[in-house]
Amino acid sequence: MISQKIRFFRSRIPAFECTPGCHDCCGPVMTSTHEMSRLPVKSDAEHEAALTNLSCPHLGSQGCQVYAERPLICRLFGTTPRLACPNGNRPEEMVDPAIDRQIQRFFVETRHVLV
């Protein structure tokens, strides 16, 4: 059930080109425990170092190391006015407001943990 919801939401979030080298959306974020279980396990030291740098433990020198499995919150960045890209990048069509509201409800109703 949760997997189906996540797949549904992912399919409704539009993609767009980011500014090369920008990682503004790669800060500490919360994700559902289901999404977290699909990411590689990082050590406590890796988590602490990322938190100290206000980044994500899955951010490497070449960018996101888990891009295909990145959490919904990461996918939303730049696609909704609430999470606008500071560089002004965005898809031609922003995420549908009804889908955005459904995702926000999912966030509230689902247990989340710090990535």
C-alpha positions in Angstrom: 0.0 0.0 0.0 2.7 2.5 1.0 4.9 1.4 -1.9 2.0 2.0 -4.3 1.4 5.5 -2.9 5.0 6.4 -3.2 5.1 5.1 -6.8 2.0 7.1 -7.6 3.4 10.3 -6.1 6.7 9.8 -7.8 5.0 9.5 -11.2 3.2 12.8 -10.6 6.2 14.9 -9.6 7.6 16.6 -12.7 11.3 16.6 -13.4 13.5 19.6 -14.4 17.1 20.5 -14.9 19.1 21.6 -11.9 22.0 24.0 -11.9 25.2 21.9 -12.2 27.0 21.7 -8.9 24.1 23.0 -6.8 23.0 20.9 -3.9 20.7 23.3 -2.1 18.0 20.6 -1.8 20.5 18.2 -0.3 20.2 19.3 3.3 19.0 17.2 6.3 15.5 16.0 5.4 13.0 13.7 6.8 11.6 10.7 4.9 9.2 7.9 5.5 10.6 4.8 7.1 9.6 2.9 4.0 11.7 5.2 1.7 14.6 5.1 4.2 14.6 1.3 4.1 15.4 1.5 0.4 18.5 3.6 0.9 21.9 2.3 1.7 22.7 2.2 5.4 25.1 4.9 6.5 27.2 4.9 9.7 26.5 7.1 12.7 29.7 9.0 11.9 28.5 9.6 8.3 25.1 10.9 9.6 26.8 13.1 12.1 29.2 14.6 9.6 26.3 15.3 7.1 24.2 16.9 9.9 27.2 19.1 10.9 27.5 20.2 7.3 23.8 20.6 6.9 23.8 18.1 4.1 22.7 14.6 3.3 24.7 11.5 4.0 23.9 10.3 0.5 25.5 13.4 -1.1 28.8 12.5 -2.8 31.3 14.5 -4.7 29.4 13.8 -7.9 25.9 14.7 -6.4 23.2 12.4 -5.1 24.3 8.9 -4.7 20.8 7.6 -4.4 19.1 9.7 -7.1 16.9 7.0 -8.4 15.6 6.2 -4.9 15.7 9.7 -3.5 12.8 10.5 -1.1 9.7 12.3 -2.1 10.7 15.4 -0.3 13.9 15.6 -2.5 11.8 15.1 -5.6 9.4 17.9 -4.6 12.1 20.5 -4.2 11.7 23.1 -7.0 8.4 21.6 -8.2 6.1 23.4 -5.7 6.0 27.1 -4.6 6.5 25.9 -1.0 9.9 24.4 -1.9 11.1 26.8 -4.5 14.6 26.4 -6.0 16.8 29.4 -5.0 18.2 29.4 -8.5 14.8 29.8 -10.0 14.9 26.4 -11.7 11.5 24.6 -12.1 9.7 22.3 -14.4 7.5 23.8 -17.2 4.4 22.7 -15.2 4.7 22.6 -11.4 3.3 19.7 -9.4 -0.5 19.6 -9.5 -1.7 21.4 -6.3 -4.1 18.5 -5.5 -1.2 16.0 -5.7 0.9 18.3 -3.5 -1.8 18.3 -0.9 -2.0 14.5 -1.0 1.7 14.3 -0.6 1.6 16.7 2.4 -1.1 14.5 3.9 1.1 11.4 3.4 3.9 13.2 5.2 1.6 14.0 8.2 0.1 10.5 8.3 3.4 8.5 7.8 6.2 8.0 10.3 9.3 9.9 9.2 12.9 9.7 10.2 16.0 11.9 9.5 17.9 10.7 6.5 
